[in-house]
Amino acid sequence: MKIGILGGGQLGRMLIQEALKYDDEFYILDPSANCSCANISYFTQGNFNNKQEVIDFGKDKDVVSIEIEHVSVEGLQVLENKGVKVIPNSRIITIIQQKILQKQFYEEFDIPSPAFQIIQSSDEEIVIGFPFVQKLNTGGYDGKGVQIIKAEKDLVNLWDAPSVLENLVDIEKELSLIIAKNEQGEIKSFPVTEMVADPQLNLLDFNISPTQIAEDIQKQIDQIAEKFMKAANSEGLFAIELFLDKNGKVWVNETAPRLHNSGHQSQEGNANSQFEQFYRVLKNLPLADTSSAGFSGMLNLVGEENFSGKVKYKGLEEVLKLPNTYVHLYAKEETKPGRKMGHINVLGNSREELLDQLIVIKSLVKVISE
């Protein structure tokens, strides 16, 4: 089977690595000749935001998917009309691509999400209360295109672009649910993951799975997942990012229509990983067992401040001596501050044990340049 993926980053790389045990051909379209997937796929250098390039790339594939949502949905729509299977479908990618459409989607289908205001420019009257979060309508990822406006004096920093302004949630925990659906309509989710963020980079720092939440909170998440999957009406693998507020209410932050950083610990922590699951979705196979025997966690390996150039991993040998510890690097030759270069998964018997191990590992390893 010819499987085409728009985007050649680490998510595509780990998908291909998992799928190599099966019999398929993976084709990648990415603008960078040195992308993470370039040396393990049938690689085409090109622009996945260009309609015609997406059509030319996908027209002879059995299925076309994405590992980044910022792609030409117009090209995907043409492929769908030509009979090429596109997973997830172009409709839900279009909705998720644009924060404004995404928020309106949650509102339409009664999916709990923080109250919001839509603006097209910074000249408009701001009627939402302070503090609020500004999310640029398009192009944001990994904490970029998002800022907090705390008070009226901060309005001078408001970006002059179409945006969602959203009430700031008083967060108790950030959670994530990875959920998949195949063409047969079978749906399976992974245990809910807790995300611990780096406050400086606004990037994910640690994942811990499964999170420890009360039964009523799990029930809220189950209801959100059911509503989302029904409304999305598409096969695919989705990451639903959630806020649990200090009053015990669960809100949807946003959704990714693809593999996600908050599912990486599933590689060693679950019976099957998110990458195995997504492969099965693309092939319309029975969905995989997602159960976990204990606790698993993940630490992102991110480029250190003040280091740019050919990557060097300081302290990695010490990490490799540790038990129940698994290193995953992304084949990125160049590091820069804040760039995701790899991750480390850890297994443990409790949340506390995991956190202790992850903190030790974070102190041991640094991503610098030669």
Disulfide bonds with the S-S distance in Angstrom:
none
